[in-house]
Amino acid sequence: MINKNIIIITGGSLGHIIPGIIIGNLLIKKKYNIYWILNNKEEKIYIKKYNTNINVIIIKLFKKKKKNIFFILNFFVYIFFIISYILKCLYILFNIKPIFILCLGNMSIFLCILSWIINIPIIIHEQNSILGRSNYIVNFISKKTIKSIRYNYYYDNNFIIIKNPIREEFNNYKYNNKNYNSNILKILILGGSKGSKFINFNILKFISLIKNNNLLIWHQIGNEYIDVIINEYKKYNLLNSLYKIDNLIYNISYAYYWTDFVISRCGAMSISEIIYTKTPSILIPLETKDNHQYYNTFFLRKNNFSKVIVEKDLNFNSKLEYYIKLFSNKKYLLFINKEMKKKIKYNIKKINKKFLIELNNEFKY
């Protein structure tokens, strides 16, 4: 009997999880058995919402505690949990016997190293412009690395470049036919799947300066309490403009179709969805050591499809105020949308096919 088992490893934000779900679904259609290793139940709920045929295994990671008077005891407890974690991983690998491991970042280092030691091939998919810490380390032992957002020629020359896969539900909407003639201005605010405190508490005061009585806002707030954010809307007299407020927007494909422009962080999937839906955007990158979110915006910045502001910019407030007023002009938004239509080619089926071809070329399914 042919072994058709594949393990996916990732966790954390939806920027890692969504591509795994899409690729997992593609492989399930080809009659493969998908096992997904996670470290918490919240992520399992999200995966099961999109596909009940993915087998989810939870292995909790043990986080080292800060030193205290019992630091010697904590040290031995920490060692015990590491050994326990390694044994659990080995049990899973020998029990499932995957034909390969698909690593999408975050919680992948330990299990990938163990897979490499026992000669199980590893494929990396990096969604961002720059390899994250886990993928950077695993890249040294992987069979191949697929990267989805370009950085520069010399860096990208080491990888296979395939655009990020987009959920097929995005095919349900005709983004090329969006209506910019309406008097209603619709704004979508996204702070990533876990939300952004900076965006949640710093954007509304500038939106309140828009001189348009027909204003609607759809706000994804992440982990913030809804009541707290509603108080912010009351504070800036925007409660009547609040169309929807969600901790997480599950029907994000419709949200992009609904909106005139988006104010967002710059995670890989957000950028890919903005490009695919040809949505004008104001982008505020999350600041990290490698600034990967800023580099994710290169294509949009280069073509002037988006306005990007970094949080530490001394002129952040004045720039944001100017950009929001600029984007409140429907003629400007229509111009950007038309320019994006001319230059952007993003075919979901072709991208999905490329992913399957790369896997097929390597492992001869």
PLY file of the C-alpha trace (Angstrom):
ply
format ascii 1.0
element vertex 365
property float x
property float y
property float z
element edge 364
property int vertex1
property int vertex2
end_header
0.00 0.00 0.00
1.37 3.42 -1.04
2.15 5.79 1.83
0.20 9.02 1.27
0.78 10.74 4.62
2.03 14.33 4.83
2.70 16.43 7.94
2.19 20.20 8.02
3.90 22.15 10.79
3.07 25.74 11.63
1.12 27.88 14.06
0.82 31.37 15.44
-0.83 33.90 13.12
-3.24 33.18 10.28
-0.52 34.37 7.90
1.12 30.99 8.54
-2.03 28.93 8.95
-4.09 29.99 5.91
-1.51 28.94 3.28
-1.23 25.60 5.09
-5.00 25.12 4.90
-5.03 25.97 1.17
-2.12 23.65 0.31
-3.53 20.97 2.61
-6.87 21.13 0.80
-5.12 20.80 -2.57
-3.30 17.68 -1.37
-6.46 16.19 0.15
-8.13 16.49 -3.27
-5.24 14.38 -4.59
-6.13 11.70 -1.99
-3.33 12.46 0.47
-3.71 12.23 4.24
-2.84 15.51 5.96
-1.67 15.66 9.58
-1.20 19.11 11.11
0.90 19.63 14.22
-0.07 22.62 16.40
0.64 23.84 19.91
-2.78 25.19 20.96
-6.52 24.47 20.64
-7.49 27.91 19.28
-5.64 27.24 16.03
-7.27 23.80 15.80
-10.74 25.40 15.90
-9.82 27.68 13.00
-8.39 24.84 10.88
-11.41 22.61 11.51
-13.69 25.48 10.48
-12.13 25.41 7.02
-11.48 21.68 6.63
-12.63 18.79 8.80
-10.51 16.31 6.82
-7.22 17.60 8.23
-6.04 15.52 11.19
-4.86 17.93 13.89
-2.33 16.90 16.53
-1.57 19.25 19.42
1.84 19.20 21.07
2.16 21.94 23.66
5.44 23.81 23.71
7.01 24.42 27.10
8.17 27.98 27.68
11.13 28.55 29.94
10.17 30.60 32.99
12.12 33.52 34.42
14.65 32.77 37.11
13.39 32.69 40.68
14.35 31.02 43.97
13.35 27.66 42.50
15.44 28.12 39.36
17.29 24.78 39.88
13.99 22.92 40.07
12.68 24.86 37.05
15.80 23.90 35.11
15.16 20.17 35.61
11.47 20.63 34.81
12.48 22.44 31.61
14.85 19.60 30.63
12.10 17.07 31.36
9.66 18.88 29.06
12.24 19.11 26.27
12.88 15.36 26.43
9.13 14.72 26.61
8.55 16.96 23.57
11.27 15.20 21.56
9.83 11.76 22.41
6.33 12.88 21.39
7.66 14.20 18.08
9.56 10.97 17.38
6.49 8.90 18.21
4.40 10.93 15.74
7.03 10.72 12.99
7.50 6.94 13.31
3.76 6.35 13.65
2.64 8.50 10.69
5.72 7.88 8.50
5.16 11.02 6.35
6.54 11.15 2.83
7.59 14.72 3.60
7.16 17.56 6.09
5.71 20.88 4.92
7.08 23.62 7.15
5.37 27.02 7.07
7.26 28.68 9.91
6.76 29.43 13.60
6.85 26.25 15.77
8.77 24.08 13.33
12.44 23.86 14.33
12.51 20.89 16.72
10.31 18.61 14.65
12.04 19.49 11.38
15.49 18.73 12.82
14.23 15.38 14.09
12.71 14.68 10.65
16.01 15.48 8.97
17.90 13.17 11.37
15.63 10.22 10.48
15.77 11.11 6.76
12.28 12.52 6.20
12.39 15.25 3.49
11.38 18.81 4.38
9.83 21.47 2.17
9.60 25.07 3.39
6.99 27.60 2.36
7.89 31.12 3.44
5.00 33.53 2.97
6.96 36.74 3.62
9.70 38.62 1.78
12.34 37.50 4.30
12.66 34.08 5.92
11.42 34.00 9.50
13.63 32.64 12.28
12.27 29.08 12.13
12.37 28.86 8.34
15.82 30.45 8.22
17.23 27.66 10.39
15.27 24.85 8.73
16.34 26.15 5.29
19.81 24.67 5.89
18.36 21.14 6.00
15.33 21.43 3.68
14.96 19.75 0.29
13.61 22.96 -1.21
12.31 26.35 -0.11
9.37 28.10 -1.75
9.06 31.83 -1.09
6.06 33.95 -2.03
6.98 37.65 -1.82
10.07 38.91 -3.61
12.83 40.71 -1.69
15.72 41.21 -4.10
17.41 39.27 -6.91
20.42 37.99 -4.94
18.37 36.90 -1.93
15.55 35.35 -3.98
17.94 33.51 -6.30
18.25 30.77 -3.66
14.51 30.04 -3.60
11.60 28.97 -5.77
9.27 31.96 -6.12
5.53 31.25 -6.20
2.96 33.83 -5.11
1.03 33.13 -1.93
-1.96 30.84 -2.47
-5.32 32.58 -2.08
-8.47 30.89 -0.81
-10.78 29.83 -3.64
-13.68 31.70 -2.00
-12.09 34.89 -3.40
-13.27 33.67 -6.83
-16.85 34.33 -5.70
-16.44 38.10 -6.11
-15.63 40.21 -9.17
-13.05 42.62 -7.78
-12.48 44.13 -11.22
-16.05 45.47 -11.16
-16.03 47.28 -7.83
-18.24 50.37 -7.69
-16.46 53.63 -6.82
-19.40 55.81 -7.92
-21.36 55.50 -4.68
-21.55 58.46 -2.28
-20.83 56.09 0.62
-17.16 55.80 1.62
-16.36 52.33 3.00
-13.20 51.71 5.02
-11.85 48.33 6.11
-9.46 48.38 9.11
-7.26 45.31 9.66
-4.59 44.82 12.27
-3.68 41.24 11.38
-5.39 38.11 12.71
-4.33 38.89 16.29
-5.14 42.58 15.99
-3.00 45.67 16.40
-3.32 47.84 19.49
-1.50 50.64 17.66
-3.98 50.67 14.77
-7.02 50.14 16.99
-6.26 53.17 19.15
-4.55 55.55 16.72
-6.53 55.51 13.49
-10.02 56.65 14.44
-9.09 60.22 15.37
-7.84 60.75 11.80
-10.84 59.03 10.20
-13.06 61.38 12.22
-11.59 64.28 10.20
-13.12 62.98 6.96
-15.87 65.33 5.85
-18.32 62.70 4.67
-21.60 61.94 6.41
-21.94 58.72 4.41
-19.04 56.89 6.04
-18.99 53.19 6.93
-16.21 51.33 8.80
-15.67 47.59 9.08
-13.11 46.98 11.83
-11.23 43.77 12.66
-9.86 44.34 16.17
-8.15 41.03 16.97
-7.82 40.22 20.66
-9.07 43.60 21.93
-12.37 43.73 23.81
-15.16 44.93 21.55
-16.63 47.22 24.25
-13.29 49.02 24.62
-13.06 49.77 20.90
-16.72 50.83 20.73
-15.89 53.43 23.39
-13.22 54.74 21.01
-15.87 55.12 18.30
-18.04 57.03 20.77
-15.08 59.20 21.74
-14.56 60.32 18.12
-18.28 60.50 17.29
-18.01 57.62 14.78
-20.46 55.13 16.29
-23.05 55.79 13.56
-20.37 54.99 10.96
-19.53 51.59 12.46
-20.78 49.03 9.94
-19.28 45.98 11.67
-16.77 45.18 14.38
-15.21 41.71 14.57
-12.45 40.06 16.55
-11.73 38.15 13.34
-13.39 38.55 9.93
-14.02 35.04 8.62
-15.55 36.20 5.34
-12.55 38.35 4.44
-13.10 37.83 0.69
-16.41 39.71 0.94
-14.85 42.38 3.18
-12.36 43.27 0.41
-15.20 43.35 -2.13
-17.24 45.58 0.20
-14.55 48.17 0.97
-13.27 51.16 -1.00
-9.87 51.07 0.68
-8.13 49.30 3.53
-5.96 50.45 6.44
-3.85 47.47 7.43
-0.73 45.85 8.81
1.50 44.25 6.18
1.52 40.54 6.89
2.14 38.27 3.91
-1.46 37.16 3.43
-2.87 40.67 3.90
-0.51 41.99 1.23
-1.30 39.10 -1.13
-5.06 39.61 -0.66
-4.75 43.38 -1.20
-2.86 42.72 -4.45
-5.29 40.03 -5.62
-8.39 42.17 -4.88
-6.73 45.31 -6.29
-7.69 47.31 -3.21
-6.10 50.75 -2.56
-4.45 50.70 0.85
-2.77 52.64 3.63
-0.24 50.30 5.21
1.41 50.49 8.64
4.08 47.76 8.98
4.60 46.00 12.29
8.15 46.85 13.35
10.38 43.79 13.80
14.14 43.16 13.76
14.16 42.21 10.08
11.37 44.65 9.08
9.85 41.93 6.89
6.43 43.61 6.87
7.93 46.77 5.42
9.70 44.76 2.70
6.46 42.88 2.01
5.05 46.17 0.70
7.74 46.68 -1.97
5.55 45.91 -5.00
2.74 48.14 -3.75
5.13 50.98 -2.84
7.05 50.74 -6.11
3.88 51.10 -8.18
2.32 53.72 -5.88
-0.69 51.48 -5.22
-0.32 51.95 -1.45
0.85 54.57 1.00
3.16 53.11 3.64
3.97 54.77 6.97
6.26 53.35 9.65
5.27 53.90 13.27
8.55 55.62 14.19
8.21 58.21 11.42
8.45 61.63 13.10
5.78 62.87 10.69
3.50 59.85 11.22
0.45 61.85 12.34
0.63 64.45 9.58
1.23 61.79 6.90
-1.62 59.59 8.11
-3.99 62.57 8.22
-2.99 63.52 4.66
-3.32 59.97 3.31
-6.73 59.36 4.88
-8.04 62.62 3.40
-6.50 61.64 0.04
-8.14 58.22 0.13
-11.51 59.75 0.97
-11.55 61.03 -2.63
-13.39 58.40 -4.70
-11.82 59.64 -7.95
-8.36 58.96 -6.53
-9.40 55.46 -5.40
-10.86 54.71 -8.84
-7.59 55.82 -10.46
-5.54 53.52 -8.19
-7.91 50.62 -8.81
-7.64 51.07 -12.59
-3.83 51.18 -12.42
-3.80 48.00 -10.33
-6.00 46.25 -12.91
-3.47 47.09 -15.63
-0.41 45.71 -13.83
-1.61 42.89 -11.58
-2.00 39.30 -12.74
-2.90 36.91 -9.94
-4.54 33.66 -11.01
-5.55 31.44 -8.06
-5.78 28.21 -10.09
-2.38 28.72 -11.75
-0.70 29.44 -8.40
-2.26 26.36 -6.80
-1.13 24.27 -9.77
2.45 25.57 -9.39
2.53 24.43 -5.76
1.38 20.93 -6.74
3.90 20.79 -9.60
6.78 21.68 -7.26
5.76 18.92 -4.84
5.26 16.48 -7.69
8.67 17.23 -9.24
10.39 16.52 -5.95
8.54 13.45 -4.72
6.98 11.94 -7.85
3.52 11.33 -6.46
0 1
1 2
2 3
3 4
4 5
5 6
6 7
7 8
8 9
9 10
10 11
11 12
12 13
13 14
14 15
15 16
16 17
17 18
18 19
19 20
20 21
21 22
22 23
23 24
24 25
25 26
26 27
27 28
28 29
29 30
30 31
31 32
32 33
33 34
34 35
35 36
36 37
37 38
38 39
39 40
40 41
41 42
42 43
43 44
44 45
45 46
46 47
47 48
48 49
49 50
50 51
51 52
52 53
53 54
54 55
55 56
56 57
57 58
58 59
59 60
60 61
61 62
62 63
63 64
64 65
65 66
66 67
67 68
68 69
69 70
70 71
71 72
72 73
73 74
74 75
75 76
76 77
77 78
78 79
79 80
80 81
81 82
82 83
83 84
84 85
85 86
86 87
87 88
88 89
89 90
90 91
91 92
92 93
93 94
94 95
95 96
96 97
97 98
98 99
99 100
100 101
101 102
102 103
103 104
104 105
105 106
106 107
107 108
108 109
109 110
110 111
111 112
112 113
113 114
114 115
115 116
116 117
117 118
118 119
119 120
120 121
121 122
122 123
123 124
124 125
125 126
126 127
127 128
128 129
129 130
130 131
131 132
132 133
133 134
134 135
135 136
136 137
137 138
138 139
139 140
140 141
141 142
142 143
143 144
144 145
145 146
146 147
147 148
148 149
149 150
150 151
151 152
152 153
153 154
154 155
155 156
156 157
157 158
158 159
159 160
160 161
161 162
162 163
163 164
164 165
165 166
166 167
167 168
168 169
169 170
170 171
171 172
172 173
173 174
174 175
175 176
176 177
177 178
178 179
179 180
180 181
181 182
182 183
183 184
184 185
185 186
186 187
187 188
188 189
189 190
190 191
191 192
192 193
193 194
194 195
195 196
196 197
197 198
198 199
199 200
200 201
201 202
202 203
203 204
204 205
205 206
206 207
207 208
208 209
209 210
210 211
211 212
212 213
213 214
214 215
215 216
216 217
217 218
218 219
219 220
220 221
221 222
222 223
223 224
224 225
225 226
226 227
227 228
228 229
229 230
230 231
231 232
232 233
233 234
234 235
235 236
236 237
237 238
238 239
239 240
240 241
241 242
242 243
243 244
244 245
245 246
246 247
247 248
248 249
249 250
250 251
251 252
252 253
253 254
254 255
255 256
256 257
257 258
258 259
259 260
260 261
261 262
262 263
263 264
264 265
265 266
266 267
267 268
268 269
269 270
270 271
271 272
272 273
273 274
274 275
275 276
276 277
277 278
278 279
279 280
280 281
281 282
282 283
283 284
284 285
285 286
286 287
287 288
288 289
289 290
290 291
291 292
292 293
293 294
294 295
295 296
296 297
297 298
298 299
299 300
300 301
301 302
302 303
303 304
304 305
305 306
306 307
307 308
308 309
309 310
310 311
311 312
312 313
313 314
314 315
315 316
316 317
317 318
318 319
319 320
320 321
321 322
322 323
323 324
324 325
325 326
326 327
327 328
328 329
329 330
330 331
331 332
332 333
333 334
334 335
335 336
336 337
337 338
338 339
339 340
340 341
341 342
342 343
343 344
344 345
345 346
346 347
347 348
348 349
349 350
350 351
351 352
352 353
353 354
354 355
355 356
356 357
357 358
358 359
359 360
360 361
361 362
362 363
363 364
